[in-house]
Amino acid sequence: MRVDAASRFVAADQDDVFRAFVDPARLLAWLPPEGMTGRFEWFDPGAGYRMVLHYLEAPRGGGKAAADEDVSVVRRVRVDAPELIVEEVDFPSEDPAYAGTMTLTWTFTEGDGGTYVDVAATDVPEGIDPADHAVGLASSLANLARLVEGG
């Protein structure tokens, strides 16, 4: 089974990191990876959200939802503050390679002087290139670190 995973230690306490996932302004500030901007069509911290990501430069072959956009519909199926968030993610797309529901499991573990943030993606649609996904996850985690570390 394919599992795309990423980790990052951030110099912020566990509660601050967790808040960056449940506050819509903070989530929007870090989740879009480099080269993208985002907006919410709706957001409920305990239930989930619908996010539209816009490419600053459209990728060859286009995005999942449109030539320059990806859309994610996220259901939060488990929220154990401040240690865990489990999300089910669908990508509305006419391309069957993006069909199915991906699961993201985010864990936040206290460490010496900060928090270890780990994400594991399972049931990743085959249309999502593993190398591109790794770059995107690392970019988002770097954005998260900058936000919560105050940089």
N, C-alpha and C positions, 0 to 999 in steps of 0.2 A: 504494500500500500504506500502511495506517495504521501510524504509529509514534508511540507515546506515550513522551515522554522527559522527564527531569528531571535537573538538575545542582545540585551544592552544593559550595562550597569549605568544608572543615573544617580547623580549626587543630589538626591532629594528624598524626603521621607515618603513612606508608602502611601500615606493619606494624600499627599500632594500629587503623587503620580496617579492615584485612583481618580482624584477630582478631574484630572485632565481627560478622563474618559467619559465622565458623566455631565460635564459642563459643556454645552454645545459650542460656545465661542472658543473654549480651549481646545476641544476636539477638532474643530475646523481649522485651528491655527497649526496643528501638527500632523494630522492624519494624511492630507494630500501629499504624495511624494514629490520630490523635486521635479519641476517641469509641469506641475498641475496646480490648479486652484479648485476649490470646492464650495458647494453650497448645499444646505439642507432643504429638502422639500417638506419634511416634517421631522421632528425629533422628540422622543420621550425617553428620558435617561434610563428608565427601568425596562422599557419594552423594545426600544430600537429606534431606527431612523431610516430615512431614504436620502442618500447623498448622491449628488451629481458632481462628478469630477470632470473638469475641462482641461484638455491638453493645451499648453501654451503653443506647442507646435505639434500638429496632428501626426500620429505615427503612420508609417507606411502600412497600408491595409486598413487604417482607421481604428477607432476605438470599438469597444464592445457594443455600445448602444447607438452611436452615430460616428461620423467621420472624425470628430474631435471630442467625443465624450464617452465616459463610462458611467454607468448608474449602478449603485449598490443598494439593495433592500436588505436591511439588517434587522434580525430579530434577536433580542437578547434573551436567551433561554435559561441563563443562570447568572446571577449577580451576587457574589459573596464579598461585600465590601470589607476591607480594602485589598483582598487577596486574589480574587478571581473574577473574570468575566468570560462567559462562553457565548459566542454569537453564531447564528446561522445566517449565511450570506447568499443571496440570489442576485444574478446579473441579468436584468431584463435585456434580451438580445434576440435578434432573429437568427443568429448563428448558433446551431446546435452544439458547437464545440464549447459554448459557455453555459450550457444547460446544467441543471443540478444545483444542489445546495452544498456550498463549502462551509465547513465549520472552523471558526477561529477560536482558539483557547488562549486567553491572555492570563498569565500568572504574574503576581507581584510579590516578591520575596524580600523581606528586610535583609540588608547586608550591613557591613561595617561602613557607616557614612553615607548610606544611600539605599537604593532599591534595585534588585535584579528584575528586569522586565523580560519575560519570555513569551513568545507567540508561536503557536503551532497551528498550521493550516492543514486540514485533512479534507478528503473528497474534493480536491481542487479540480475545477473543470479543465479538461485536456487542452483547451484553447489558451490557457494561461501558461506561458513559457516559464519553466522553472527558474532559469537564470534571470529573466525580467522580474519575476515575482520576488526573488531574493534581493535584487537591487531595490525594488519598491519598498519591501519590508524594512530593509536597512535604512533607507532614506527617511521613512516615517519615524523610525525609532530615533534617528539622529535629530529630527525635528522635535520629537518629544523631549529628548534630553535638553536641547537648547531652551525649550519653553520652561520646563520645570526647574532647571538649574539657574534660570534667570538670565540667560545669555542672549 
